[in-house]
Amino acid sequence: MKDLKYLAALTLPLSALISIYFKGYFSYFTPFYAFFLIPILEVLLPHDTTNQEGEERVEKEKSKLFDWMLYLNVPIVFGLVIYLLFDVTNHSYEIYELVGLVLSLGIVLGTNGINVAHELGHRQKTIERHLGKLLLLPSFYMHFYIEHNFGHHAQAATAEDPATAAYNQTVYSFWFTSVFRQYFSAWKLQSKLLKAAEKGFFSLKNDMLWYTLFQLLYVAIIFKFFGLLGLGFAICSGIVGFLMLETVNYIEHYGLLRKKLASGRYERVREVHSWNSNHVIGRIVLYELTRHSDHHFKSSKKYQVLDYHDISPQMPYGYPTSMVLSFFPPLWFKIMNPRIPEEMKLAGS
């Protein structure tokens, strides 16, 4: 039964249903749950540094249960999007309620959407990668698949990586630089992939072109069935969704930089180049994303068997709590800057 613990990640879309059902100030229940209740639970509950070993590890890696708990997010995310679009366009809401519902849906798009898409995007099976790309659609972030897999994993913890936050960079500055740099990086990477395959821009292999078309079609369908209000609601929710991702990107590698060798290359990515957390609640609701160092060590490793490495830099709080702290830059810098090794600070200067 303990393997079912990851179903706790579904409490986030459940909280969004609570928001839409009770309305009023309950419209803000999802951000309240994600950024107040969960951080409190993270503080109260113990850390878990154990790793899966032996036969138990093999069984967990092979178990389809963990895969289906990911797949379940696809109908839930799209069902929630459709339900909320139908509701907000067929009922009268105050502006403050719409803002709360946008935040609630956006948080779900970032966690149960993009975060699950990230896990599926590293899988070997084509159908799983397609499901991952589908989950990126409502946040208008399908390019993330290319930039993350072919860009970030090669350049993580370097100044060249759009998704690595610099020392003393605020999360708000990072939102701006990362969003735009990642998008243009994805097009450059796509161009290189097409050139390597000897294909032109209008080739069927141009995934970035397909992503653009799919996202435009998504926008057109929403406008057709839900009008301008529905379109605005969907776009704003999608923006919240990808800013959730970028906030996670911010805390994952903040200030951690690889050394540049005499050859001009960077040292290989090691366990010391990602911030980790063993806070139980954050681990569960984010499908072990908080064991980020091991993910970079072997990106194809499934979430349920990611390992803790004692040499990895550890956050004093879980990822949800750290996201909240990042919204207050002076507090974030005060807590995190002393934890960054001096040689990495010098590398970024």
C-alpha positions as CSV (number, residue, x, y, z in Angstrom):
1,M,0.0,0.0,0.0
2,K,2.9,2.4,0.6
3,D,3.6,2.4,-3.1
4,L,0.3,4.3,-3.5
5,K,1.7,7.3,-1.6
6,Y,2.3,9.1,-4.9
7,L,-1.4,9.4,-5.3
8,A,-1.1,12.2,-2.8
9,A,0.1,14.3,-5.8
10,L,-3.6,14.2,-6.9
11,T,-4.5,16.3,-3.9
12,L,-3.5,19.3,-5.9
13,P,-6.1,18.9,-8.7
14,L,-8.5,17.9,-5.9
15,S,-7.8,21.2,-4.2
16,A,-8.6,22.9,-7.5
17,L,-12.0,21.2,-7.5
18,I,-12.6,22.5,-4.0
19,S,-11.7,26.0,-5.3
20,I,-14.3,25.8,-8.1
21,Y,-17.0,24.1,-6.0
22,F,-17.0,26.5,-3.0
23,K,-16.0,29.6,-5.0
24,G,-15.6,33.0,-3.2
25,Y,-12.4,33.2,-1.2
26,F,-12.1,29.4,-1.6
27,S,-11.0,30.1,-5.2
28,Y,-7.6,30.6,-3.6
29,F,-7.6,27.2,-1.9
30,T,-5.1,25.6,-4.2
31,P,-2.4,28.3,-3.7
32,F,-3.2,28.2,0.0
33,Y,-2.8,24.4,0.0
34,A,0.4,24.3,-2.1
35,F,2.2,27.2,-0.5
36,F,1.0,27.2,3.1
37,L,-0.4,23.8,4.2
38,I,2.2,21.7,2.4
39,P,5.1,23.8,3.7
40,I,3.8,23.3,7.2
41,L,3.5,19.6,6.7
42,E,7.1,19.6,5.4
43,V,8.3,21.2,8.6
44,L,6.4,18.8,10.8
45,L,7.1,15.5,9.0
46,P,10.6,13.9,9.1
47,H,13.1,13.6,6.3
48,D,13.6,10.3,4.5
49,T,17.1,9.6,3.2
50,T,16.7,5.9,2.5
51,N,17.3,4.4,-1.0
52,Q,15.8,1.4,-2.6
53,E,18.1,-1.6,-2.5
54,G,18.3,-5.1,-3.9
55,E,15.2,-7.0,-5.0
56,E,12.8,-4.3,-3.8
57,R,14.5,-1.8,-6.1
58,V,14.3,-4.2,-9.1
59,E,10.6,-4.8,-8.4
60,K,9.8,-1.1,-8.0
61,E,11.6,-0.3,-11.2
62,K,9.6,-2.9,-13.2
63,S,6.2,-2.2,-11.5
64,K,3.7,-0.7,-13.9
65,L,1.8,0.8,-11.0
66,F,4.2,3.8,-10.8
67,D,3.7,4.4,-14.5
68,W,-0.1,4.3,-14.3
69,M,0.0,6.8,-11.5
70,L,1.7,9.2,-14.0
71,Y,-0.6,8.4,-16.8
72,L,-3.6,9.1,-14.6
73,N,-2.6,12.8,-14.7
74,V,-3.4,13.1,-18.4
75,P,-7.2,12.8,-18.1
76,I,-7.3,14.6,-14.8
77,V,-5.4,17.6,-16.1
78,F,-7.4,17.9,-19.3
79,G,-10.6,17.1,-17.5
80,L,-10.0,19.9,-15.0
81,V,-9.1,22.4,-17.8
82,I,-12.3,21.6,-19.7
83,Y,-14.4,21.7,-16.5
84,L,-13.0,25.0,-15.4
85,L,-13.4,26.6,-18.8
86,F,-17.0,25.5,-19.0
87,D,-17.7,26.7,-15.5
88,V,-16.1,30.2,-15.7
89,T,-17.7,30.9,-19.1
90,N,-21.2,29.8,-17.9
91,H,-21.3,31.5,-14.5
92,S,-20.8,35.0,-13.3
93,Y,-17.6,35.5,-11.2
94,E,-16.0,38.4,-9.5
95,I,-12.6,39.4,-10.7
96,Y,-10.9,38.2,-7.5
97,E,-12.6,34.8,-7.9
98,L,-11.3,34.5,-11.5
99,V,-7.8,35.4,-10.3
100,G,-8.0,32.7,-7.7
101,L,-9.2,30.1,-10.2
102,V,-6.4,31.0,-12.6
103,L,-3.8,30.5,-9.9
104,S,-5.4,27.2,-8.9
105,L,-5.5,25.8,-12.4
106,G,-2.1,27.1,-13.1
107,I,-0.6,25.4,-10.1
108,V,-2.1,22.1,-11.3
109,L,-0.7,22.7,-14.8
110,G,2.7,23.2,-13.4
111,T,2.8,20.3,-11.0
112,N,0.5,17.6,-12.5
113,G,1.1,18.8,-16.0
114,I,4.6,20.0,-16.7
115,N,6.3,18.1,-13.8
116,V,4.8,14.8,-14.9
117,A,5.6,15.7,-18.5
118,H,9.2,16.1,-17.5
119,E,9.2,12.6,-16.1
120,L,7.5,11.0,-19.1
121,G,9.7,13.0,-21.5
122,H,12.7,11.1,-20.4
123,R,11.1,7.7,-21.0
124,Q,12.2,5.3,-23.7
125,K,8.7,4.4,-25.0
126,T,7.4,6.8,-27.7
127,I,3.9,6.7,-26.4
128,E,5.1,7.9,-23.0
129,R,7.1,10.8,-24.5
130,H,3.9,11.8,-26.5
131,L,1.9,11.8,-23.3
132,G,4.5,14.0,-21.8
133,K,4.3,16.5,-24.7
134,L,0.5,16.5,-24.4
135,L,0.8,17.5,-20.8
136,L,2.9,20.5,-21.8
137,L,0.3,21.8,-24.2
138,P,-2.1,23.6,-21.7
139,S,1.0,25.6,-20.4
140,F,2.1,26.5,-24.0
141,Y,5.5,25.0,-23.2
142,M,5.9,22.1,-25.6
143,H,9.3,23.4,-26.6
144,F,10.5,22.4,-23.1
145,Y,10.8,18.8,-24.3
146,I,13.6,19.8,-26.8
147,E,15.3,22.4,-24.7
148,H,15.3,20.3,-21.5
149,N,16.4,16.9,-23.0
150,F,18.9,18.2,-25.5
151,G,19.9,21.5,-23.9
152,H,19.6,21.6,-20.1
153,H,21.0,18.1,-19.5
154,A,24.1,19.0,-21.4
155,Q,24.6,22.5,-20.1
156,A,23.1,22.4,-16.5
157,A,25.1,24.3,-13.9
158,T,26.8,26.5,-16.5
159,A,26.2,30.2,-17.5
160,E,25.2,28.9,-21.0
161,D,22.2,27.1,-19.5
162,P,19.0,29.2,-19.5
163,A,17.5,27.1,-16.7
164,T,20.4,27.6,-14.3
165,A,19.9,30.6,-12.0
166,A,23.0,32.8,-11.4
167,Y,24.3,33.7,-7.9
168,N,22.3,36.6,-6.5
169,Q,19.8,36.5,-9.4
170,T,16.2,37.0,-8.2
171,V,13.5,34.6,-9.2
172,Y,11.7,37.4,-11.0
173,S,14.7,38.2,-13.2
174,F,15.1,34.5,-13.8
175,W,11.5,34.1,-15.0
176,F,12.2,36.6,-17.7
177,T,15.7,35.3,-18.8
178,S,14.8,31.6,-18.6
179,V,11.5,31.8,-20.4
180,F,12.9,33.6,-23.4
181,R,16.3,32.0,-23.5
182,Q,14.8,28.5,-23.3
183,Y,12.4,29.2,-26.2
184,F,15.1,30.5,-28.5
185,S,17.4,27.8,-27.4
186,A,14.8,25.2,-28.4
187,W,14.7,26.6,-31.9
188,K,18.5,26.5,-32.2
189,L,18.6,22.9,-30.9
190,Q,15.8,22.0,-33.4
191,S,17.8,23.5,-36.2
192,K,20.9,21.5,-35.2
193,L,18.8,18.3,-35.1
194,L,17.3,19.0,-38.5
195,K,20.8,19.7,-40.0
196,A,22.2,16.5,-38.5
197,A,19.3,14.6,-40.1
198,E,19.8,16.5,-43.4
199,K,16.2,17.8,-43.2
200,G,14.8,21.3,-44.0
201,F,12.8,23.7,-41.9
202,F,9.4,22.4,-43.3
203,S,10.3,18.8,-42.7
204,L,7.9,16.6,-40.8
205,K,10.7,16.1,-38.4
206,N,10.6,19.7,-37.3
207,D,9.0,19.2,-33.9
208,M,9.1,22.9,-33.0
209,L,7.0,23.6,-36.0
210,W,4.5,20.9,-34.9
211,Y,4.5,22.3,-31.3
212,T,3.6,25.8,-32.6
213,L,0.8,24.4,-34.8
214,F,-0.6,22.3,-31.9
215,Q,-0.6,25.2,-29.5
216,L,-2.2,27.5,-32.0
217,L,-4.9,24.9,-32.7
218,Y,-5.4,24.6,-28.9
219,V,-5.9,28.3,-28.7
220,A,-8.3,28.3,-31.6
221,I,-10.4,25.5,-30.2
222,I,-10.7,27.2,-26.8
223,F,-11.8,30.5,-28.5
224,K,-14.3,28.7,-30.7
225,F,-16.0,26.9,-27.8
226,F,-15.4,29.2,-24.8
227,G,-15.0,32.7,-26.3
228,L,-12.7,35.5,-25.3
229,L,-13.2,35.0,-21.6
230,G,-12.3,31.3,-21.9
231,L,-9.2,32.1,-24.0
232,G,-8.0,34.7,-21.6
233,F,-8.5,32.3,-18.7
234,A,-6.6,29.5,-20.5
235,I,-3.7,31.7,-21.4
236,C,-3.3,33.2,-17.9
237,S,-3.5,29.7,-16.4
238,G,-0.9,28.5,-18.8
239,I,1.4,31.4,-17.9
240,V,1.0,30.5,-14.2
241,G,1.8,26.9,-15.1
242,F,5.1,27.6,-16.8
243,L,6.1,30.1,-14.2
244,M,5.6,27.3,-11.6
245,L,8.1,25.3,-13.7
246,E,10.5,28.2,-13.9
247,T,10.4,28.7,-10.1
248,V,11.4,25.0,-9.7
249,N,14.1,25.5,-12.3
250,Y,15.3,28.5,-10.2
251,I,15.7,26.6,-7.0
252,E,17.1,23.4,-8.5
253,H,20.5,24.8,-9.6
254,Y,20.6,28.2,-8.0
255,G,24.2,29.4,-7.8
256,L,25.7,26.0,-8.5
257,L,28.2,26.1,-11.3
258,R,30.6,23.6,-12.9
259,K,34.2,24.4,-13.3
260,K,35.6,25.2,-16.7
261,L,38.6,23.0,-17.5
262,A,41.8,24.1,-19.2
263,S,40.5,22.4,-22.4
264,G,37.6,24.9,-22.4
265,R,35.1,22.2,-21.5
266,Y,33.2,22.0,-18.3
267,E,33.7,19.3,-15.7
268,R,31.0,16.6,-15.9
269,V,27.7,17.1,-14.1
270,R,28.1,15.7,-10.6
271,E,25.9,15.2,-7.5
272,V,27.1,18.6,-6.2
273,H,25.5,20.6,-9.0
274,S,21.8,20.3,-8.0
275,W,19.9,21.3,-4.9
276,N,18.2,18.3,-3.2
277,S,15.6,17.8,-0.5
278,N,14.5,14.7,1.4
279,H,11.4,16.3,2.9
280,V,8.7,13.6,2.5
281,I,5.7,15.7,1.3
282,G,7.6,17.6,-1.4
283,R,9.1,14.4,-2.7
284,I,5.7,12.7,-3.0
285,V,3.7,15.5,-4.6
286,L,6.5,16.2,-7.1
287,Y,7.2,12.6,-7.9
288,E,10.7,12.6,-6.4
289,L,11.8,15.6,-8.5
290,T,13.6,16.8,-5.3
291,R,16.2,14.1,-5.8
292,H,17.4,16.1,-8.7
293,S,21.1,15.2,-8.6
294,D,20.4,11.5,-9.3
295,H,18.1,12.5,-12.1
296,H,21.0,14.4,-13.8
297,F,23.3,11.5,-13.1
298,K,21.0,9.2,-15.1
299,S,18.0,10.9,-16.6
300,S,16.3,7.7,-17.8
301,K,16.0,6.4,-14.2
302,K,12.4,6.3,-13.1
303,Y,11.2,8.6,-10.3
304,Q,10.4,5.8,-7.8
305,V,14.0,4.6,-7.7
306,L,15.9,7.9,-7.6
307,D,18.6,7.9,-5.0
308,Y,19.8,10.2,-2.3
309,H,23.5,11.1,-2.4
310,D,25.0,12.4,0.8
311,I,27.4,14.7,-1.1
312,S,24.6,16.5,-2.8
313,P,23.8,20.0,-1.5
314,Q,20.7,19.8,0.6
315,M,18.0,22.5,0.9
316,P,17.1,23.4,4.5
317,Y,13.4,23.1,3.4
318,G,11.4,21.1,0.9
319,Y,10.9,22.3,-2.7
320,P,7.4,23.8,-2.1
321,T,8.7,25.8,0.9
322,S,11.8,26.8,-1.0
323,M,9.6,28.1,-3.9
324,V,7.8,30.3,-1.4
325,L,11.1,31.6,0.0
326,S,12.3,32.4,-3.5
327,F,9.5,34.9,-3.8
328,F,11.2,37.0,-1.2
329,P,14.7,37.5,-2.6
330,P,16.4,39.1,0.5
331,L,15.2,36.1,2.6
332,W,16.2,33.6,-0.1
333,F,19.7,35.1,-0.5
334,K,20.2,35.1,3.3
335,I,19.3,31.5,3.6
336,M,20.8,30.0,0.4
337,N,23.9,32.1,-0.4
338,P,26.0,30.9,2.6
339,R,25.3,27.3,1.5
340,I,26.9,27.8,-2.0
341,P,30.5,26.7,-2.1
342,E,32.9,29.6,-2.5
343,E,34.6,28.2,-5.6
344,M,31.2,28.2,-7.3
345,K,30.5,31.8,-6.4
346,L,33.9,32.7,-8.0
347,A,33.2,30.6,-11.1
348,G,30.1,32.7,-11.6
349,S,31.7,36.1,-11.1
